[in-house]
């Protein structure tokens, strides 16, 4: 059996990671947190994760799953849609271009 490499900051067994949206989402979370004057440690406590994990999310080293995105939104007292809109705004133009088979180029 071939050994799979795991990206830094990802849970064991996870094999996929896309740095561009991870960084955009992290920047959106950090902007919302700092705009409200919330410390990273306080946000992590509200979400129920370690401060170091929240730091990885904000630096774009970890792309959280949907459940964690929803918890972050509740902790920031905003909607997940607002976080996603801010994330989309932070993505570089044309970062995703599907090819004819419907996969990313």
C-alpha positions as CSV (number, residue, x, y, z in Angstrom):
1,X,0.0,0.0,0.0
2,X,1.3,3.4,-1.0
3,X,1.8,5.9,1.8
4,X,-0.1,9.2,1.3
5,X,1.4,12.5,2.3
6,X,-0.7,14.7,4.5
7,X,-0.5,18.5,4.2
8,X,0.8,20.5,7.1
9,X,-2.0,21.5,9.5
10,X,-4.5,18.9,8.2
11,X,-6.0,16.1,10.2
12,X,-4.5,12.6,9.7
13,X,-6.1,10.9,6.7
14,X,-6.9,14.1,4.9
15,X,-5.3,14.2,1.4
16,X,-6.7,17.2,-0.3
17,X,-6.0,20.9,0.3
18,X,-6.3,24.0,-1.8
19,X,-4.2,26.9,-0.5
20,X,-6.0,29.7,-2.4
21,X,-9.4,29.4,-0.9
22,X,-7.9,28.4,2.5
23,X,-6.0,31.7,2.6
24,X,-9.0,33.7,1.4
25,X,-11.2,32.1,4.1
26,X,-8.6,32.6,6.8
27,X,-8.3,36.3,5.9
28,X,-12.0,36.7,6.0
29,X,-12.2,35.1,9.5
30,X,-9.3,37.3,10.8
31,X,-10.9,40.5,9.4
32,X,-14.2,39.7,11.0
33,X,-12.5,38.8,14.3
34,X,-10.3,41.9,14.4
35,X,-13.2,44.2,13.4
36,X,-15.1,43.0,16.4
37,X,-12.1,43.3,18.7
38,X,-12.1,39.6,19.6
39,X,-8.8,38.0,20.5
40,X,-7.8,34.8,18.6
41,X,-7.8,32.8,21.8
42,X,-11.3,34.0,22.7
43,X,-12.6,33.1,19.2
44,X,-11.1,29.7,19.5
45,X,-12.7,29.2,22.9
46,X,-16.1,30.2,21.4
47,X,-15.7,27.8,18.5
48,X,-14.4,25.0,20.7
49,X,-11.0,24.5,19.1
50,X,-7.4,25.1,20.2
51,X,-6.0,28.5,19.6
52,X,-3.2,27.0,17.5
53,X,-5.9,25.4,15.2
54,X,-7.6,28.8,14.8
55,X,-4.2,30.3,13.9
56,X,-3.8,27.7,11.2
57,X,-7.2,28.5,9.8
58,X,-6.5,32.2,9.8
59,X,-3.1,31.7,8.1
60,X,-4.7,29.4,5.5
61,X,-2.8,26.3,6.6
62,X,-6.1,24.5,7.3
63,X,-9.3,24.6,5.3
64,X,-12.1,23.8,7.8
65,X,-15.1,21.6,7.0
66,X,-18.6,22.9,6.8
67,X,-19.4,22.1,10.4
68,X,-16.5,24.2,11.6
69,X,-17.3,27.0,9.2
70,X,-20.8,27.2,10.7
71,X,-19.4,27.2,14.3
72,X,-17.0,30.0,13.3
73,X,-19.8,32.0,11.9
74,X,-21.9,31.6,15.0
75,X,-19.0,32.6,17.2
76,X,-18.5,35.7,15.1
77,X,-22.2,36.4,15.3
78,X,-22.5,36.5,11.5
79,X,-23.9,34.1,8.9
80,X,-21.8,31.6,7.0
81,X,-23.0,33.3,3.8
82,X,-21.3,36.5,5.0
83,X,-18.0,34.7,5.6
84,X,-18.3,33.0,2.2
85,X,-19.0,36.3,0.4
86,X,-16.0,37.8,2.0
87,X,-14.0,34.7,1.0
88,X,-15.1,34.9,-2.6
89,X,-14.2,38.6,-2.6
90,X,-10.7,37.7,-1.5
91,X,-10.1,35.1,-4.2
92,X,-7.9,36.1,-7.1
93,X,-9.8,36.6,-10.4
94,X,-10.0,33.4,-12.4
95,X,-8.5,31.2,-9.7
96,X,-10.8,28.4,-10.7
97,X,-11.2,27.6,-14.4
98,X,-13.0,24.3,-15.1
99,X,-11.9,22.4,-18.2
100,X,-14.4,20.7,-20.6
101,X,-14.6,17.6,-18.3
102,X,-15.6,19.8,-15.4
103,X,-12.4,19.5,-13.4
104,X,-10.1,22.3,-12.4
105,X,-7.2,23.2,-14.6
